[in-house]
Amino acid sequence: MLNNTRQFILLFSLIVSLSFSQNRHKVDSLIKTLNETEWSKKEEAILLETISFYHPKLDSALYFAKKSLKLSKELNDPILKAEALEGIALIEQRLGNDTQSLEATFEALTVYEKLNLVERQAALQTQIATYYIGEEEYVLAINYLEKAFEIYEASDNNINKALTLINLGESYRLSNKINQAEEAFDKVLQLNEKLDNDVILGYSLGNLGIVYSDKGEIGKSKEALNKAIKILTELNDDYSVSIYLSELGLIYKDENNYDLAESKLIEAYKMAEKAGLKEQIRDFSALLVNLYETKRDYQKALIYQKVYQIYQDSLVNKINIKKIEQLKAGYEINQRESEIKRINEISNNRKNIAFGLAFGIFSLAVLMFLLYKAYKKIRIVNKDLSKQKKDISEREQEKALLLKELNHRVKNNLQMISSLLNLQSSTITDDSAKEVIALGKNRVEALSLVHRKLYQEGLETKVEVKTYVEELILNLLHGYATQLEPEFDISPVSISVDKAIPLALIINELVTNAIKHAYIDIVDPKLKIVIHHQYDYFNLEIIDNGKGFDQKERDKTNSLGLKLVLSLIKQLEGTCNTIINGGTHWVIKLKIDVK
């Protein structure tokens, strides 16, 4: 929680702050100009983007940015489109909508790469770095920021150079490279002696104050944070001021000065609430819960715990709920269209239906008269049973169709992501970056395969392990262009989709690792996959005859792949052992019920 509240201030946040720090009357003047003057579509798109850039209210800023994007698409102007997408990405990030922000960023980056606009690419590389920091992939984030800094340094753009240095310094701090972080912020202050920019000064002092706090230099930390808060308050930058106020609150709490700590955290919370900053409201409420628990004021702690839970649930579930509702709405529309078509067909054949219905009613009336007394009770029971069966059948069919459509769309979306990653990889020359994208693509394809199996099998919510694992591994071998012929020993059982996905990711990571690293200088490479079910457990074994991967090396490694494997094994209540005997032998025991 502490890292979330000490949120880093990256380049796009700084750029937005530069705009938000201007006189708020400028926005009113721009809106008045927009409404009172006739403009061409291009002029209107530019003016809308400018309003969005300067607007202090994030929801209003997003509204104007989306209007600008719509006009730029109508004009088919790639520069205007990319600029509007940049604005949307910045605002969505500040609102805590990371998925929408990242989508807009990559779309804008694609445009700038096609047009070879290097400095604009650098700005977007900085935005991408923020995503990796959010995922705690600090090495990748630092790589992107260092590339952006090289571009700005070569262009002699001192403002962007200073902004990128601030971001780089904060990334160093988050990766525990405190001395490098302090050095970066000191360089920013030196650059700003010429620039004399209050926003840059405020951010460099604020982030330097956090570095001093991490180093235990509390006096220097308070001084720097208070200076930053004073500067940025005058510039109306509520977002950044709230971050630095919360940092001061943490410092006072550590000093057992609970009254001052409460004052600063409450001020930060109210500022975030006023600005509509969902992530900050969540994080500051969590800090207040901790503070009040320390003070034994459990009534106030409970109040802010409820606030924290509301915003936490909202941030986690918002995207999934929206997608499900979209699918549901689409399904209901299709149902209504089918019903309209059916009614039209009935209308076109009304005469024939009426004649047949009349004859049927007459025949039925005669039959009912003859058999009324003998079969009265039976007919009533049969009628009720028939209606119930029909209702149940219709509901089950609706659920089945919706589930099948959901799996189909998820599969298509995952395949689209895989294609985008593949396309992105083809434009990258850096081998390490290509490898990261390839690994991500394999993981996405493993997930996509699950949903493809579910879609092909119709109404099922389970996956047949043998065919799924064999196809998964053969796809991996094909993707890496290896002639290796694997050996399979897999029991023919089925498992639920929520177990199949982590199982697939575990196998994907370990087999990928073997393909890439195990068979160097091995003349006759071999790979064997064994999966047997025993009671409530799955016994998974992955065996190769490669160069080996002992326990000591496994304990040292900090790769994302191995972290992912160990995390998934823990999620499935499993255990993992490695046997080294002329290769690597993974022995994994997972708690999975078969269907």
N, C-alpha and C positions, 0 to 999 in steps of 0.2 A: 504493500500500500504506500509505503514511503516513497518509492520510486515514482509511483503514479502522481503523487502530489508535488514532488519535485520535478515537474514536467519540464523537459528541455524546450528551449525556444529556438526553433530552426529557421532556416532562411525564409521560407514562405511566410511564417508567422511574423518575422521581422519586416518583410515587405508590406504585409497587410498593416502592421502597426505604423509604418511610415505614412500610410494613407490615412489610417484612423486617427492619427495624431494631429491632422490638419484641423482647421477651423470648421466646426460642424455646420456653420451657416453656408459653407461652400456647396454642400449637398442640396440644401433647399434651393440655392440659386440655380444649380444644374437642373434639378427637376422642373423648376419654373421655366427655364429656357427650353427644355424638352417639350413641355406642354403648350407653350405659347408660340413656338416657331415651327414652320414646316421644314422637314429635313428629308434628304434622300435616305434610302434604306441603309446605305453604308455609313452615312453620317449619324443616323439614329443608333446603329449598332455600336459605333465608337462611343457615343455619348452615354449609352446605357452601361457599357463596360466601365466608363469613367465614374459614373454614379456608384456602381457596385464597388469599385476600388476604394472610394472615399467614405462609403456609408458606414456609420458607427454601429448600426443594428444588423446582426448577422443574418436574420431571417429576411430582412428587406434587401440586403446586399445580394443574397442568393437569388431572390426573385428577379432583380435587375440583370444579374449575370446570365440567368437562363433565358431571359428575353433577348439578350444580346446574342447568345448562342443560336437561338432559333433564326434570327435575322441573318447571321453569318452563313448558316446552312442554306437558306433560301438564295443568298447571293453567290454561294459556292466559292467563298473567299477563304482559303486555307489559313492565312495569317490571323484574320479576325476570329475564325473558329477556334484556333489554338489558343489565342489570348483569352477568349471567353472560357474555354475549358480550364485554363490555368486559374482564372478567377474562381470558378466553381470549385476546383480542387482545394484551393486555399480556404475557402469559406466552409466547405464540408469538413475539412480537417479540424477547424476550430470549433465546429459544432459537435465533434466527436464521431462523425460518420466516416470512418476510415475506409470502408469498402468503396463508397461512392467517390471519395477523394482519390483513391488509388486508380480507379477506373478512368477518371477524367485526366489524371496525370499521364498515364501511359498513352492515352489517345492523343494528347497534346504533344508528347515526346515523339510519337510516330510522325506527326506532321513536321516538326522541326528537323528531324533526321532526314526526311525526304528533301527538305529545302536547304539542308546543310547550314543551319543557323546554330553555330557552335555555342555562343554565350547563352542562348535560350535553352539549349540542351543542358548546360551546366546548372541552370536554375532548377530544372526538373529533376536532374540527378540528385540535387540536394533534397527535393521533396521525397524521392524514392528512398533516400537514406533515412528519412523519418519513419518510414514503414518498417525498415529493418531494426531501427532502435526500438520501436514498439514491440517487435518480436524478440528483442534482446539479442539480435545478431549484430553486435557492435563492430566486429571486424569488417563485415560487408558494408555497414553504414560508413565507417571511417574511409574505406576504399572509395566509395562514391563521392564523399566530401573532399577527399584529397584530389581526385580527378577534377572536380569543379573548381577547387582552389587554383590548380595549375592553369586552367583555362583563364580565370580572372586575372591571375598574376601576369600571364603573357599578354593580356589585353590592356594591362595597366589601369584596370577599373578599380579604383581604391574603395569605393563604397561596397561593391559586391565582394571585393576581397575581404573587407572588414566583416561583413555579414557572414560570409562562409567561414571565416576564422572563429567567429562566435559559435557557430554550429559545430565546427570541428572540436573546439575546446570542450563543449558540453558533451560531445560523444566520447572524448577522451575521459572525461570525468565519470561518465556512466560505465565505462569499461575499466574503472579503477586506475587509470593512468593520470593520477592527480597532478604530478609535476608537469606533464605535457599540457594538461588542461590550463594550469596557471600560466604557463609560458605563452599559450595561444591567446589568452585574454589580455595579458600584458602587451602583446603585439598589437591587439586591437586598440588598446588605449593609446599606444604610440601613433598608430595610423590616424586616430581620431583627433589628435592634436592639430593636424592639417585640415581634416574634414569638418571639425567642429559641429558634429551632428548629435543632437540631444538624444535621439532614439538609440543610436549606436552606443552612446555613452551610458544610457540607462541600462541597456541589456548587458553590456560588458561588465558593468559594476555589479548588477544583480547576479549574474552567473558566477562572477568572481567571488561574490559573497558566499555563494553555496560551496565553492571550492574551499574557501577558508574554513567554513563550517566542517567540511569533511576532514580537513587537516587539523582540526581542533583549535584553530586560531579564532576564538569566539569574538574577541574585541574587534578585530579587523573585519570579521564577517558581519557583525551588526552595523558597523560604520558603512560598509559598502552597500548592504541591503537597504538601509535607510536612505542613502543618497539615491539609489535606483528608484525606490518607491516615490520619493519626492519628485524626481524628474518625470517619471512616467505617469504619475497622477495628474500633473499639469498638462500632459499630452492626452489625457482621457483614455489611456490604454488599460481598461479594467482587467482584461485577461492576464497580462503580465504582472500587474500590481498585485492581483489576488495570489499568484504563484509565490511572489517574494514575501507577501504578508504571511502566508502559511509557513514559509521557511523560518521567518522570525518567530512565529508561534512555536515551532518545534524546538528552536534554540532556547526560548524561555521555559518551555516544559522541561527540557533536560537540566535547566538550572533550578528546577523546582519553584519557579516563579509562575504559579498556576494562573493567577489573576491576569497578568500580562499575556500569558500564552492564550488564555480564553479570549481576551480582547482581540488579539491579532487574528485568531482562527475564525471567530465570529465575523469580523470585518471581511475576511477573505471569502467566507461562505456567502454572506449577503451580496457581495460584489459579483460573485459567480452566478448567484441566483438571478440577480437583476439582468445580467448579460446573457442568460440562457445557456451557460456553459455546463452541459450535462456531466461530462467526465469530472470536471472540477467540483461540482456540487456533490457528486458521489464520493470523491476522494476527501474533500474537506469534512464532510459529515462523518466519515470513518475516523478521521483524526480527532474530531470532537467527541466521538464515542469513547475513544481511547483515553482522552484527557479526563472526561467526566468519570470514567471508571476508576482512574487513578485518584481522583478527588472523592470517590465514593458517592458521587451524586448520580445515583442510578436512574432517577426519574428523567433527568435530562439526557443521560446516555441512551435510554430507551427511545426517546423522541428522535434523536439523530440516527439511531440504528434503523428505525423504520424508514427514514428518508434515504439512508444508504441502500436499503434493500429495494426500495421502489426504483431508484435510478440504476442500480445494478441489474435488476431484472429487465428494465427497459432497454438498456444498452445491449444486453446479451440476446434478448428475444426479438428485438425490433425487426431485424432483417428476415429471420425465419418466418415470423408471423406474416410479414408483408408478402413473401413469396407464396406461402400457402394460400393466403387470401386471393392472390392473383390467379392461382390455379383453380381455386374454387369458383371464382367469378367466371373464368373462361369456360369451365365445365357447365355452369348454370346457363350461360348464354347458348352453348351448343344444345343443351336440353330444350331450351325455349324455341330455338330454331327448328329442331326436330318436331316439336309439338305443333308449330305453325304449319310445317309441311304436311303433317299427318291430317290436320284439320282441313287443309286445302284439298287433299285427296278425297276426304270424306264428302266435302261439299260438291266436288265434281261428280261423284257417284251417288248423289242423294236419292235419286228416284229408285235406282235399283235396290239401294239399301233399305229405303222405306217399304218397298214391296216385299222384300225378303223378311224385314222385321215384322211387318203386319202378318204375314203368313206364319212366321215362327211364333208370334204371340198367340195367334188363334189356335195353332196346334198345341202350344204349351198350355193354354187355358183348358182345352179339352182334356189333355193328359192330367193336369192338376186336379180337375173336377173328378176324374175317374179314380185317381189314387190319393185324393186329399186326406181322407180319414186314415187310411192305412199307413201312409208315409209322412204324415205331418211333422212329427218330431224329427224324423231322419232328415227331411229336407232342410229344416231349420239348422240342424247341426252341421250338415254338409255345406250349407251356404256360408255359415260363420267360418268353418275351417277353410273353405276355398278363398274367402276374402283375406283371412290371416296369412295363408300361404302366398297369395299374390303380393300382399304388402311386404312380407319378408323377402320374397324373391326380388321385388323391385329395389328394396333398400340394399340388399346384398350386391345386386348388379351395379347400382350407383356407386357403392363403395369400391367395388372391384375396378370399375372403369376409372374412377378418380385415382386410385392407387397405381394402376398401370400407367396412366397418363403422367402422374408425378414422377415415376421411375424413368419414363421415357424422356421427360424434359430435363431431369437431373442428369441423365446420361448424355444428352445432347449438349448441355451447358458445360459438363466436365470435358467432353471431347473438344468443344470450342476453346476452352482454357488450354488444353493440351496443344491444340493447333497454334494458338497465340504464342505459347512458350516456345514451340518449335520454330515459328517464324522469327521470334525475338532472337533465338539462338543463332539463326543464320546471319544476323546482322552484327553479331558480337565477335570481336577478334580475340578477346582475352580468354585464354583456356580455362582459367579458374571460374570465371563467370559462366562460361558455356557449361562447365561441369555442374555448377549449382543449378542452372536452368534445366539441364538434362535430368538431374535427380528429382527436381520438382515435377517435371513432366512425367517421369515414371510413377511417382506417387499419385498424381492425378489420374493416370491411366489405370492404376490398380483400383482406385475408387470407381472409375467409370465402368470397369469390367463388372463390378458387383451389380450396378444398376442395370447394365445391359442384360445380365443373366436374369435378374428379376423381371425385366420387361419381356424377355423372350419366353419365360416360364409362366407368364400370364398372371394368375391371381395369387401366386405364391409369395410369401415373405421370407423364404428361406433359400439358401444357396447350397447346391451339391458340391461338396468339398473337392472331390477327386477331379472332376472336369474343370472346375474353376482354377484350382492351383496349377494343374498341368498347362492350361491355356495362359495363365499369368506368367509362368516361368518361360514357356516357349516364346511368348511375346518379348520378354526381356532379352533372351538370347538372340532373337531376330534383331532387336533394336541395337544391340552391341555388335552385330555382324560376326558372331562367333559360331564355329562349327561344332561346339560342344554338344554332345547328345546325353541328356540327363537320364537318370534312372529313377523311376517312381515306385514307391510302395505305399499306397494311400488307401485307407479303408473307405468304402462307399457309403458315407454318411452325409447328412445335411445339417446345417447350422443356421441360426437366425442371422439376419443381415447385420445387426449391431455387433455380433461376434465375428462375422466374416470380414468386415472392414479392417479392424485392428490386426486380425490374423494375416490378411493380405499384405498390409503395410510391413509387418515383421518379416515375412518371407521376402518381400520386395527388397527391403534394405539389406538383408543378409546375403541374398543371391547376387544382388548388384555388387556388393562389396567383394564377393568371391570372384565374380567375372572380371572386375577391374584390377584386383590386387593379388589374388591367390595364385594364378597360373603363370606367373613370370618364369620363363626358362623351364616350364613343365612340358615334357614331350607329349605325354598322353593324359590330358586333363580329364578328370572325372568329377561328376556331381551327382549326389544321391539325395532324394527327398523322401523322408519317411513320416507318415502321419497315421497313428493308431489311436483309437478311442478306448479308454479303460475307465469304467465307472463314470464319474463326473468330470474326468480330465482328458485332455488331448495331449498325447506325447508327440512333439514335433522334433525331428532330427534333420539337420542340414549338414551334409558331409562332403568335404572336398579333399583332394590329394595335393593341395597347393603348398605354399612355403610355410604356412602355419601362422597362428595368431594366438599367442599365449595369454594367460590370465593377467600377467604383469602389464603387457601392452594394452590389454582391454581396459584395465583400471586407469591407465594414463590417458587414454584417448579422450578428446573433448569434442568429437565430431557430432554434428546434429543427427546423423543417421543412427549412431549407436545410442545417443540420448533418447531418440524416438523409439528405438526397439525396447530399451529398458523401461521406458515410461509405459509403453503399450503392454508389456509383459506384466508390469505392476497393476495396470488397469484390469487385466484379465485374471488377477490373483494368481499369477504364475511364478515359476522359478526358472533360472537360466544358469547353465554350466557350460564350460568349454573344455573339450578334451583335445589335446594335441598328440597326434600319433601318425606321423607322415602326412600331415595336413591338419585342417581344422574341423572339429566335430562339435557342432552346437547341439546341446540337449536342452530342450525347452518343454516345460510342463505347464499347461494352461487349463484353467477351470472353464470348460465350455460344455454346455448341455447339447446333446444331439436331438434332432427333430424326428 
